[in-house]
Amino acid sequence: MLPIYSRCWLCQQALRLTQQGICSYCLRQLPAKPVCCPRCGLPSGNPHQLCGRCLQQPPPWQALVFASNYCLPLSALIKRFKFQRTPELAPTLARLLLLHWLQAHREQHLNRPEIILAIPLQRRRCWLRGYNQSDLLARPLARWLGCEYRPAALRRTRATLPQQRLTARLRQRNLHGAFRCDTDLAGRHVALLDDVVTTGSTVAEVARLLQKQGVASLQIWCICRTL
């Protein structure tokens, strides 16, 4: 029997290149993303122009890059990664995000960020899980792209309720003032990484904090975007 990491995470077939994590067949079968606005990542009519939502009320970042809608099979991998103590999934999911960022880099002419930041977990939740999933995603991405990764730059200042249990309005109230930035990012090009973006409340709260720091540009990266 081959060890689990030498098989495709989706179909369990043996991999020729074990570091890929997902075989080429399963990679081609992943659901195609719909046409989305390059800034908010929500469905739109033109992938190269801002949608009406962003023209009227732009989010506090310049671009949002994601690998897939939050649906099977990646949603199952993310749940396994987060809740079933499977940190070895991190390189596979990070590689998927890298492929989509490289595509956006070519098509949208995104700048390569200088610094990558990861959304921090509450201390107790991180202790119970054993790791911060966004931190595990950020580390290989920073290495592959030659960026600086600052794991201690962001921290939570207070405990918050789990976001998945709350409405969009309550999510915003739940996160207000919940983060702090302990590093100088003025004039720097930054990518902020989270595993999943649903309403965008978490990344928006941190993005506004980074705007006050005077970042030159901010990209949001995530594995899945709920559409």
Secondary structure, DSSP 8 states (H G I E B T S, - for coil): ---GGGB-TTT--B-SSGGG-S-HHHHHHS-----B-TTT-SB-S-TTS--HHHHHS--SSSEEEEEEES-TTHHHHHHHHHHTT-GGGHHHHHHHHHHHHHHHHHHH-----SEEEE----HHHHHHHSS-HHHHHHHHHHHHHT-EE-TTSEEESS----GGGS-HHHHHHHHTT-EEE-S--TT-EEEEEEEEESSSHHHHHHHHHHHHHT-SEEEEEEEEE--
